[in-house]
Amino acid sequence: LLLCALIVVATAAVHVADAFAPPIQTSRANHQVFRSSTENEEITTQIPRIPTYNKRATIEGPSIDSKPDYSSISGPMGGFIDSILMSLFRYKLSQRLYHQDNTIPTPDSKLPLTDFMGIIDLATRMNSQNFNRTTIQTMSQDVMVSLFPSFILDRYPTWFAQPFPAFSARMCAWATVVGGTWLMGECEVNDVPEIEGGGKSQGVLVKRCRFLEESQCASICVNSCKIPTQNFFNENMGLPLTMTPDYETGECQFAFGKLPTFEEERLAKDTPCLMRCPSNGGMRSWHNGSDQQGEQWLEDLKALGELEELKNGSVPSCSLMED
């Protein structure tokens, strides 16, 4: 029944979005150009073009020659269901970004709902138009919340996550593979040995993340995916989650039932830019603006370590997460 309802909602979302999506108004100055994988058309996305790093401080990342053909990868339910899930996600993302209460309402991409690069376009503009990292993380988390019926989010923590944490972790790992392959690329459920009890089937290994591969930006990865996803599961589902991206290989390890430590989050904060970053490091400089609200995702981890060690550590940190 839930799957049928999802199909109905997604189909309706496609028609609504096609009917009411406003046009994008952009200029060519200081814009990064993306090319659609399904249309011979250019879309423009404003990105700060401020070279703030040198090549010695970057990560090369996996070879572009070994990039998977993501269009040929589908989840366990098949490509048709994946296209519905992609369309629904795109519609919810565009709704959140074009909300009139936003400081900068962002119109939907001109690309079709089934074109993955439309999502990358929206994510890039969300990051380039908001220097406040907490705002970006909150907006991304809002999109995830909007994808689930309220009765699930209201009951899951007390009915499943709290009384059956290991079972809930396994269920979320399975659901992530089933519903997220279109977004992440090839992935599989695996064990997380460092979790108490052995972490049997409580992890998901993303072999080469599609979202990271297409955005090529560590700042977008951390602020639009890693932190908001961890916050969503911890705050809305009642289940801790640690995501550990590997920018050298493009892999990402999900560990359901494991709360991230300060050290793990510091490693994410200290990640250098990717060498193929489309903004030449400008996105990080943009996100280095004044953030009076502070980093909520770090505030939630205060009890797990000493904040002074994070602030005064000798490891040089990039401007991705610095206040």
C-alpha positions in Angstrom: 0.0 0.0 0.0 2.8 2.4 0.9 4.5 1.7 -2.4 1.3 2.3 -4.3 0.8 5.5 -2.5 4.3 6.5 -3.3 3.8 5.9 -7.0 0.6 7.9 -7.0 2.2 10.8 -5.1 5.3 10.7 -7.4 3.2 10.7 -10.5 1.1 13.6 -9.3 4.3 15.4 -8.4 5.7 15.0 -11.9 2.5 16.6 -13.4 2.4 19.4 -10.8 6.1 20.2 -11.3 5.9 20.3 -15.0 2.9 22.5 -14.9 4.0 25.1 -12.4 7.8 25.0 -12.4 8.9 28.6 -13.0 11.7 29.5 -15.5 15.3 30.1 -14.4 16.7 33.5 -14.8 20.4 33.5 -15.0 23.2 35.5 -16.4 26.4 34.2 -18.0 28.8 36.1 -15.8 30.6 34.1 -13.1 28.6 31.0 -13.8 29.6 27.3 -13.9 28.1 25.4 -16.9 26.7 21.9 -16.5 25.6 19.8 -19.5 22.5 17.7 -19.3 23.0 14.0 -19.8 19.7 13.7 -21.6 19.4 16.9 -23.5 21.8 18.9 -25.7 21.2 21.9 -23.6 23.2 24.1 -21.1 22.1 25.1 -17.7 23.9 27.7 -15.8 24.6 27.7 -12.1 26.0 30.6 -10.2 29.1 29.5 -8.2 31.6 31.7 -6.5 34.8 31.5 -8.7 37.3 32.4 -6.0 40.5 30.2 -6.1 41.3 30.0 -2.4 43.6 26.9 -2.4 46.6 25.5 -4.1 46.8 22.2 -5.8 49.1 20.7 -3.2 46.2 21.0 -0.7 43.7 19.1 -2.8 42.5 15.5 -3.2 42.8 14.1 -6.7 39.9 11.7 -6.2 39.2 8.6 -8.3 40.1 8.6 -12.0 37.6 10.1 -14.3 38.4 7.3 -16.7 36.9 4.7 -14.3 33.7 6.7 -13.7 30.7 4.2 -13.7 27.9 4.5 -16.2 25.3 5.5 -13.6 22.5 5.3 -16.1 22.9 1.6 -16.2 22.8 1.1 -12.4 19.4 0.6 -10.8 18.2 -0.4 -7.4 16.5 -3.7 -6.4 13.1 -2.5 -7.6 14.3 -1.6 -11.1 14.8 1.5 -13.1 11.2 2.5 -13.4 10.8 2.8 -9.6 14.1 4.6 -9.4 12.9 7.2 -11.9 9.8 7.7 -9.8 11.9 8.2 -6.7 14.2 10.6 -8.5 11.3 12.6 -9.7 9.7 12.8 -6.3 13.0 13.8 -4.7 13.6 16.5 -7.4 10.1 17.9 -6.9 10.4 18.1 -3.1 13.9 19.7 -3.4 12.6 22.3 -5.9 9.6 23.0 -3.6 11.9 23.7 -0.7 14.3 25.9 -2.6 11.5 28.0 -4.2 9.7 28.6 -0.9 8.8 32.3 -0.7 10.1 32.5 2.9 13.7 31.7 1.7 16.1 34.6 1.6 16.7 33.7 -2.1 13.9 31.7 -3.6 15.5 29.3 -6.2 13.5 28.3 -9.3 13.6 24.7 -10.4 16.1 23.5 -13.0 15.1 23.6 -16.7 16.1 19.9 -17.0 13.5 17.1 -16.9 12.6 15.7 -13.6 14.2 12.4 -14.6 17.6 14.0 -15.4 19.9 13.5 -12.4 21.9 16.7 -13.3 18.8 18.7 -12.5 19.3 17.7 -8.8 23.0 18.6 -9.0 22.0 22.0 -10.5 19.6 22.7 -7.6 22.1 21.5 -4.9 24.9 23.6 -6.4 22.7 26.7 -6.5 21.5 26.1 -2.9 25.1 26.0 -1.7 26.3 28.9 -3.8 23.4 31.2 -2.7 23.7 30.5 1.0 26.9 31.1 2.9 25.4 30.0 6.2 26.2 26.3 6.4 23.5 25.6 9.0 20.9 27.0 6.6 22.0 24.6 3.9 22.0 21.7 6.2 18.5 22.6 7.5 17.1 23.0 4.1 18.5 19.6 3.0 17.1 17.9 6.1 13.7 19.5 5.4 13.6 17.9 2.0 14.2 14.4 3.6 11.5 15.0 6.1 9.0 16.0 3.3 9.6 12.6 1.6 8.1 10.6 4.5 4.5 10.6 5.8 4.3 12.3 9.2 2.8 9.2 10.8 6.0 7.3 10.1 8.3 9.9 11.5 6.0 10.4 14.5 6.0 6.7 15.4 9.3 5.2 14.2 11.4 6.4 17.1 9.2 5.0 19.8 7.9 2.0 17.9 11.1 0.8 16.4 14.3 2.8 16.9 14.2 2.9 20.7 12.9 -0.6 21.6 14.6 -2.4 18.7 17.8 -0.4 17.8 19.7 -3.2 16.0 16.6 -4.3 14.0 15.9 -0.7 13.1 19.5 -0.2 12.0 19.3 -3.2 9.7 15.9 -2.1 8.3 17.2 1.4 7.5 20.3 -0.1 5.9 18.2 -2.2 3.6 15.8 0.7 2.8 18.7 2.9 2.0 19.9 0.5 -0.7 16.4 -0.1 -2.0 15.4 3.6 -2.2 18.8 5.3 -2.6 20.7 3.5 -5.3 19.5 6.0 -8.0 21.1 8.8 -5.9 24.3 7.1 -4.7 25.1 4.5 -7.4 26.0 0.9 -6.7 25.9 0.1 -3.0 25.4 -2.9 -0.7 24.5 -3.8 2.9 27.5 -4.7 5.0 28.6 -5.3 8.6 30.0 -2.6 10.9 32.3 -4.5 13.3 33.0 -1.4 15.5 29.3 -1.3 16.6 28.6 -3.2 19.8 27.3 -6.6 19.0 29.1 -6.8 15.7 26.9 -4.5 13.7 25.6 -7.3 11.5 24.0 -5.8 8.3 23.9 -2.4 10.0 26.0 -0.7 7.3 25.8 0.4 3.7 28.9 0.7 1.5 28.5 3.1 -1.4 31.1 2.0 -3.9 31.4 5.3 -5.8 28.9 8.0 -4.8 27.0 9.4 -7.8 26.1 12.6 -5.9 29.7 13.3 -5.1 30.9 12.2 -8.5 28.6 14.6 -10.3 29.0 17.6 -7.9 32.8 17.1 -7.5 32.6 19.4 -4.4 33.4 18.3 -0.9 31.5 21.3 0.5 28.3 20.2 -1.2 28.9 16.6 0.0 29.3 17.6 3.6 26.6 20.3 3.8 24.0 18.9 1.5 24.3 15.2 2.2 26.5 14.0 5.1 25.5 16.3 7.9 21.7 16.7 7.1 21.4 12.9 6.5 23.0 12.2 9.9 20.8 14.8 11.5 17.6 13.4 9.8 18.2 9.9 11.1 19.2 11.0 14.6 16.6 13.7 15.1 13.6 12.5 13.0 14.1 8.7 13.0 15.6 8.4 16.4 18.5 6.3 15.1 22.1 7.4 15.2 24.0 7.4 11.9 27.6 8.0 10.9 28.5 8.6 7.3 32.2 8.4 6.3 33.0 9.5 2.8 36.3 8.6 1.2 37.2 11.4 -1.2 40.2 9.4 -2.6 38.0 6.6 -3.8 34.5 8.1 -3.9 33.3 5.5 -1.4 31.0 6.3 1.5 30.3 4.0 4.5 27.0 4.3 6.3 27.0 3.0 9.9 23.4 2.9 11.3 23.3 2.8 15.1 26.6 4.6 15.5 26.8 8.2 16.6 29.6 10.2 14.9 32.5 11.2 17.2 34.3 14.5 17.2 37.4 13.0 15.6 35.3 11.6 12.7 33.6 14.9 12.2 36.8 16.8 12.4 38.2 14.6 9.6 35.2 15.6 7.5 35.8 19.3 8.4 39.5 19.0 7.4 38.9 17.4 4.1 40.7 19.3 1.3 39.0 20.4 -1.9 38.7 18.0 -4.8 41.1 18.8 -7.6 38.2 18.8 -10.1 36.0 21.1 -7.9 34.0 23.2 -10.4 34.3 26.3 -8.2 38.1 26.1 -7.8 37.6 26.1 -4.0 35.3 29.2 -4.2 32.4 27.3 -2.5 34.5 26.9 0.6 35.4 30.5 0.8 31.8 31.4 0.4 30.8 29.1 3.2 33.5 30.7 5.3 31.2 33.7 6.0 30.0 34.7 9.4 27.7 32.1 11.0 26.2 33.5 14.1 24.0 30.5 14.7 27.0 28.2 15.1 27.4 24.6 13.8 24.4 22.7 15.2 25.8 19.4 14.1 28.9 20.0 16.2 26.9 21.3 19.1 25.0 18.0 19.2 28.3 16.2 19.7 29.7 18.4 22.5 29.2 15.6 25.1 31.3 13.2 23.1 34.6 15.0 23.3 36.5 18.2 24.2 35.6 21.1 22.0 38.9 22.9 22.7 40.8 20.1 21.1 38.8 20.6 18.0 39.2 24.4 18.0 42.9 24.4 18.8 44.2 21.3 17.2 47.5 21.5 15.2 46.0 19.9 12.1 45.4 22.7 9.6 41.7 22.9 8.6 40.2 24.2 5.4 37.6 26.8 5.4 34.8 24.4 4.7 33.5 24.3 8.3 35.4 27.1 10.0 33.5 29.9 11.8 
